[in-house]
């Protein structure tokens, strides 16, 4: 009996050390990658926003006479991927490391329940990432592969673009503090509130039993590097084709999705609804909504539609939805889509009143 107890204690101690070691390695890789791809570049961009009240030009074409074309699709895809490729590579790297490196039992203990606490942890964990919805999608996929709750994975995915602290800083100096306040309030509602409610639409809405988790760590006896390479292969096949094709399609249709409205029509409720839907579908790099809004308002777009774009442009997109569609129940996807649009409309109406 004593030998059995001693053996179990030694096994638990070894597992605990292994868990700590793997988590530490993951944090070091994530922090190094984010420093190079996000944190340091955004420090320079924040200084630019403070001094120049601008972070660059709009990624969207401003030619009102343009028509959809393959050239427009290609030009937008090139511009977009030049802006996001480093973050996209980092997202795939971290998403595959979540699957192959982080222990399942630890993830389930932290993020495996459908409680608000697990959802809140997922949302808070998204804040340092500051990724766009497409670059955060592989990590959300990795989390769902490890059976974390729908709410936790959604909060991480949606929180990356919507409560991005760097974007909030840029927004304050380029647009105004009122835009920042709207984004923060509705971003928090979307990240924590909608994600938590989405658990109700998931089959696994009951708390996950973490004492006997469906741990892939125990079922897969392959070496770590083989599991990681397999995860990379599966991720690339699953993510890249739909991502690239959807970006091309949206790039071709951008002139129809974002028409130049006159001053009279540019601040109507119909314009708010239209731009809320288009913003939900369209894909942009991190913080690109700021110069887009700045350029459109200079061309006559009202505060209401601009406020709708403020939330819906970064929150999700057609490419990111296609990327995560197999990781969440269909009802959850539709709930998130409708929630983003409705909150975008609400944000637009609030913008009409206070901006």
C-alpha positions as CSV (number, residue, x, y, z in Angstrom):
1,X,0.0,0.0,0.0
2,X,2.8,2.4,0.9
3,X,4.7,1.5,-2.3
4,X,1.5,2.2,-4.3
5,X,1.0,5.6,-2.5
6,X,4.6,6.5,-3.0
7,X,4.4,5.6,-6.7
8,X,1.3,7.6,-7.2
9,X,2.9,10.7,-5.5
10,X,6.0,10.3,-7.6
11,X,3.9,10.1,-10.8
12,X,1.8,13.1,-9.8
13,X,4.9,15.1,-9.0
14,X,6.4,14.1,-12.4
15,X,3.3,15.1,-14.2
16,X,3.2,18.4,-12.4
17,X,6.7,19.2,-13.3
18,X,6.0,18.3,-16.9
19,X,3.0,20.5,-17.0
20,X,4.9,23.5,-15.6
21,X,7.7,22.9,-18.1
22,X,5.4,22.7,-21.1
23,X,3.4,25.8,-20.1
24,X,6.6,27.7,-19.5
25,X,7.9,26.8,-23.0
26,X,4.7,27.9,-24.5
27,X,4.7,31.2,-22.7
28,X,8.3,31.9,-23.8
29,X,7.5,31.1,-27.4
30,X,4.3,33.2,-27.4
31,X,5.9,36.1,-25.7
32,X,8.9,36.1,-28.0
33,X,6.7,35.9,-31.1
34,X,4.2,38.6,-29.9
35,X,7.1,40.9,-29.0
36,X,8.5,40.7,-32.6
37,X,5.1,40.7,-34.4
38,X,2.9,42.8,-32.2
39,X,4.2,44.5,-29.1
40,X,7.3,46.3,-30.4
41,X,5.7,47.4,-33.8
42,X,2.6,48.7,-31.9
43,X,4.8,50.7,-29.6
44,X,6.2,52.6,-32.6
45,X,2.7,52.9,-34.1
46,X,1.3,54.3,-30.9
47,X,4.0,57.0,-31.0
48,X,3.0,57.8,-34.6
49,X,-0.7,58.0,-33.5
50,X,0.1,60.4,-30.7
51,X,2.3,62.7,-32.8
52,X,0.6,62.6,-36.2
53,X,-3.0,61.6,-35.2
54,X,-2.8,58.9,-37.9
55,X,-1.6,55.4,-38.3
56,X,-1.5,55.3,-42.1
57,X,-3.9,55.3,-45.0
58,X,-7.0,53.2,-45.5
59,X,-6.6,49.7,-46.9
60,X,-9.7,50.2,-48.9
61,X,-9.7,51.9,-52.3
62,X,-11.4,55.3,-52.3
63,X,-12.3,55.4,-56.0
64,X,-16.1,55.7,-56.2
65,X,-16.1,54.8,-59.9
66,X,-14.3,51.5,-59.5
67,X,-16.0,48.1,-60.2
68,X,-15.4,44.6,-58.9
69,X,-12.6,42.9,-60.7
70,X,-10.0,40.2,-60.4
71,X,-7.4,42.9,-60.3
72,X,-9.1,44.5,-57.4
73,X,-9.2,41.1,-55.7
74,X,-5.5,40.5,-56.2
75,X,-4.4,44.0,-55.2
76,X,-6.4,43.8,-52.0
77,X,-5.1,40.3,-51.2
78,X,-1.5,41.3,-51.7
79,X,-1.9,44.4,-49.5
80,X,-3.8,42.5,-46.8
81,X,-1.4,39.5,-46.7
82,X,1.7,41.8,-46.6
83,X,0.1,43.3,-43.4
84,X,-0.8,40.1,-41.7
85,X,1.5,37.3,-42.8
86,X,3.8,37.4,-39.7
87,X,0.8,37.4,-37.4
88,X,-0.8,34.6,-39.4
89,X,2.3,32.4,-39.2
90,X,2.5,33.1,-35.4
91,X,-1.2,32.2,-35.0
92,X,-0.7,28.9,-36.8
93,X,2.4,28.2,-34.7
94,X,0.6,28.9,-31.4
95,X,-2.5,27.1,-32.5
96,X,-0.6,23.9,-33.2
97,X,1.5,24.2,-30.0
98,X,-1.8,24.5,-28.0
99,X,-2.7,21.1,-29.5
100,X,0.6,19.4,-29.2
101,X,2.3,21.0,-26.2
102,X,-0.2,22.2,-23.6
103,X,-1.5,19.5,-21.3
104,X,-5.2,18.7,-21.8
105,X,-6.0,18.3,-18.2
106,X,-4.6,21.7,-17.3
107,X,-6.4,23.4,-20.1
108,X,-9.7,21.8,-19.1
109,X,-9.2,22.8,-15.5
110,X,-8.7,26.5,-16.5
111,X,-10.9,26.8,-19.7
112,X,-13.0,23.6,-19.8
113,X,-16.2,24.8,-18.0
114,X,-19.2,26.7,-19.4
115,X,-19.1,29.0,-16.4
116,X,-18.6,32.8,-16.7
117,X,-15.3,32.3,-14.9
118,X,-13.8,30.2,-17.7
119,X,-15.2,32.6,-20.3
120,X,-13.6,35.5,-18.5
121,X,-10.2,33.8,-18.4
122,X,-10.4,33.2,-22.1
123,X,-11.3,36.8,-22.7
124,X,-8.5,38.1,-20.4
125,X,-6.0,35.8,-22.0
126,X,-6.8,37.4,-25.4
127,X,-5.7,40.9,-24.4
128,X,-1.9,40.4,-24.9
129,X,-2.4,38.7,-28.3
130,X,-3.9,41.8,-30.1
131,X,-4.4,39.7,-33.2
132,X,-7.0,40.1,-36.0
133,X,-9.9,37.6,-36.1
134,X,-8.2,35.5,-38.8
135,X,-4.8,35.3,-37.1
136,X,-6.5,34.4,-33.7
137,X,-8.7,31.7,-35.4
138,X,-6.0,29.0,-35.5
139,X,-5.5,29.4,-31.7
140,X,-9.2,29.1,-31.1
141,X,-9.2,26.0,-33.3
142,X,-6.4,24.6,-31.2
143,X,-8.3,25.3,-28.0
144,X,-11.4,23.6,-29.2
145,X,-9.3,20.6,-30.3
146,X,-8.3,20.3,-26.7
147,X,-12.1,20.3,-25.7
148,X,-12.1,23.7,-23.9
149,X,-15.6,25.2,-23.6
150,X,-17.3,27.1,-26.4
151,X,-17.5,30.3,-24.3
152,X,-13.8,30.2,-23.4
153,X,-12.6,29.7,-27.0
154,X,-15.0,32.3,-28.3
155,X,-13.9,34.9,-25.8
156,X,-10.3,34.3,-26.7
157,X,-11.0,34.5,-30.4
158,X,-13.3,37.6,-30.3
159,X,-11.4,39.3,-27.6
160,X,-8.2,39.5,-29.6
161,X,-9.5,42.0,-32.1
162,X,-12.2,43.7,-30.1
163,X,-10.6,44.6,-26.8
164,X,-7.1,45.0,-28.3
165,X,-5.4,47.6,-26.0
166,X,-3.1,48.9,-28.7
167,X,-6.0,49.6,-31.0
168,X,-7.8,51.5,-28.2
169,X,-4.7,53.7,-27.8
170,X,-4.5,54.3,-31.6
171,X,-8.2,55.1,-31.7
172,X,-8.0,57.6,-28.9
173,X,-5.5,59.8,-30.6
174,X,-6.6,59.3,-34.3
175,X,-10.4,59.4,-33.9
176,X,-11.5,60.4,-30.4
177,X,-12.0,59.2,-26.9
178,X,-15.7,58.8,-27.6
179,X,-15.0,56.2,-30.3
180,X,-12.7,54.5,-27.8
181,X,-15.4,54.4,-25.1
182,X,-17.9,52.9,-27.6
183,X,-15.5,50.3,-28.7
184,X,-14.5,49.3,-25.2
185,X,-18.1,49.0,-23.9
186,X,-19.5,47.1,-26.9
187,X,-16.3,45.1,-27.2
188,X,-16.6,43.9,-23.6
189,X,-20.3,43.0,-24.2
190,X,-19.3,41.0,-27.2
191,X,-16.2,39.3,-25.8
192,X,-17.6,38.3,-22.4
193,X,-21.4,38.5,-22.7
194,X,-22.0,36.9,-26.1
195,X,-19.3,34.3,-25.6
196,X,-20.8,33.3,-22.3
197,X,-24.3,33.1,-23.7
198,X,-23.0,31.0,-26.6
199,X,-22.5,28.1,-24.2
200,X,-26.3,27.7,-24.2
201,X,-26.2,26.8,-27.9
202,X,-23.4,24.2,-27.5
203,X,-23.9,20.5,-27.0
204,X,-21.2,20.6,-24.3
205,X,-22.9,23.3,-22.3
206,X,-22.6,21.3,-19.1
207,X,-19.3,21.6,-17.3
208,X,-16.6,19.3,-18.7
209,X,-15.6,16.4,-16.3
210,X,-12.0,17.2,-15.8
211,X,-11.3,14.1,-13.6
212,X,-11.4,11.9,-16.6
213,X,-10.6,14.3,-19.5
214,X,-10.6,13.2,-23.2
215,X,-6.9,13.8,-23.1
216,X,-5.1,13.5,-26.4
217,X,-1.8,13.7,-24.4
218,X,-2.5,10.2,-23.1
219,X,-4.0,8.7,-26.2
220,X,-1.2,9.8,-28.6
221,X,2.1,8.1,-28.0
222,X,3.9,9.7,-30.8
223,X,6.9,12.0,-30.0
224,X,6.0,15.6,-29.4
225,X,7.6,16.8,-32.7
226,X,5.6,14.3,-34.7
227,X,2.4,15.4,-33.0
228,X,3.3,19.0,-33.7
229,X,4.1,18.5,-37.4
230,X,0.8,16.6,-37.8
231,X,-1.0,19.5,-36.2
232,X,0.7,21.9,-38.6
233,X,-0.3,19.8,-41.6
234,X,-3.9,19.5,-40.5
235,X,-4.1,23.2,-39.7
236,X,-2.7,24.3,-43.0
237,X,-5.1,22.1,-45.0
238,X,-8.0,23.3,-42.9
239,X,-7.2,27.0,-42.7
240,X,-5.3,28.3,-45.7
241,X,-7.4,27.5,-48.8
242,X,-10.7,29.0,-47.4
243,X,-8.8,31.9,-46.0
244,X,-7.1,32.8,-49.3
245,X,-10.2,32.4,-51.4
246,X,-12.4,34.4,-49.1
247,X,-9.9,37.3,-49.0
248,X,-9.9,37.3,-52.8
249,X,-13.6,37.4,-53.0
250,X,-14.0,40.2,-50.5
251,X,-11.3,42.2,-52.1
252,X,-13.1,42.0,-55.4
253,X,-16.4,43.1,-53.9
254,X,-15.1,45.8,-51.6
255,X,-16.4,48.6,-53.9
256,X,-19.9,47.3,-53.5
257,X,-19.6,46.6,-49.8
258,X,-18.3,50.1,-48.9
259,X,-20.0,52.6,-51.3
260,X,-19.4,56.3,-50.9
261,X,-22.6,57.8,-49.6
262,X,-23.6,61.4,-49.7
263,X,-23.9,63.4,-46.5
264,X,-27.7,63.0,-46.4
265,X,-27.6,59.2,-46.6
266,X,-24.4,58.8,-44.7
267,X,-25.9,58.9,-41.2
268,X,-29.2,57.1,-41.6
269,X,-30.4,54.0,-39.8
270,X,-30.3,52.1,-43.1
271,X,-26.7,53.1,-43.5
272,X,-25.9,51.9,-40.0
273,X,-27.6,48.5,-40.7
274,X,-25.9,48.1,-44.1
275,X,-22.4,48.9,-42.8
276,X,-22.9,46.7,-39.7
277,X,-23.5,43.7,-42.0
278,X,-20.7,44.6,-44.4
279,X,-18.3,45.2,-41.6
280,X,-19.1,41.8,-40.1
281,X,-18.3,40.1,-43.4
282,X,-15.2,42.0,-44.5
283,X,-11.7,41.1,-43.5
284,X,-9.0,43.6,-42.4
285,X,-5.6,43.6,-40.6
286,X,-5.4,44.6,-36.9
287,X,-6.4,48.3,-36.3
288,X,-7.2,48.9,-40.0
289,X,-10.7,50.0,-39.1
290,X,-9.2,53.2,-37.7
291,X,-7.8,54.7,-41.0
292,X,-10.9,53.2,-42.9
293,X,-13.2,55.1,-40.6
294,X,-11.0,58.2,-40.7
295,X,-11.1,58.2,-44.6
296,X,-14.8,57.5,-44.9
297,X,-15.8,60.2,-42.4
298,X,-13.6,62.7,-44.3
299,X,-15.6,61.7,-47.4
300,X,-18.9,62.3,-45.8
301,X,-19.8,59.1,-43.8
302,X,-21.8,59.9,-40.7
303,X,-20.9,59.0,-37.1
304,X,-23.5,56.2,-36.9
305,X,-22.3,54.0,-39.7
306,X,-18.7,54.8,-38.6
307,X,-19.5,53.5,-35.1
308,X,-21.1,50.4,-36.5
309,X,-17.9,49.7,-38.5
310,X,-15.9,50.4,-35.4
311,X,-17.2,47.2,-33.8
312,X,-18.1,44.9,-36.7
313,X,-15.0,45.4,-39.0
314,X,-12.5,43.9,-36.5
315,X,-14.7,41.5,-34.5
316,X,-15.2,38.7,-37.1
317,X,-15.1,38.2,-40.8
318,X,-16.2,35.7,-43.5
319,X,-12.7,34.2,-43.8
320,X,-12.3,33.8,-40.0
321,X,-15.8,32.3,-39.8
322,X,-14.9,29.8,-42.5
323,X,-11.7,28.9,-40.6
324,X,-13.5,28.1,-37.3
325,X,-16.7,26.7,-38.7
326,X,-15.9,23.1,-37.8
327,X,-14.7,24.0,-34.3
328,X,-18.1,25.4,-33.0
329,X,-21.7,24.1,-33.4
330,X,-23.5,25.7,-36.3
331,X,-26.0,27.4,-33.9
332,X,-23.1,29.0,-32.1
333,X,-21.7,30.4,-35.3
334,X,-25.0,31.9,-36.3
335,X,-25.5,33.3,-32.8
336,X,-22.1,35.0,-32.9
337,X,-22.9,36.4,-36.4
338,X,-26.2,37.8,-35.4
339,X,-24.9,39.2,-32.1
340,X,-22.0,41.0,-33.9
341,X,-24.5,42.6,-36.3
342,X,-27.0,43.6,-33.6
343,X,-24.3,45.0,-31.3
344,X,-22.8,46.8,-34.3
345,X,-26.2,48.4,-35.1
346,X,-26.6,49.3,-31.4
347,X,-23.1,50.8,-31.4
348,X,-24.0,52.7,-34.6
349,X,-27.2,54.1,-33.0
350,X,-25.2,55.1,-29.9
351,X,-22.7,56.8,-32.2
352,X,-25.5,58.8,-33.8
353,X,-26.5,60.1,-30.4
354,X,-23.1,60.9,-28.8
355,X,-20.5,61.5,-31.5
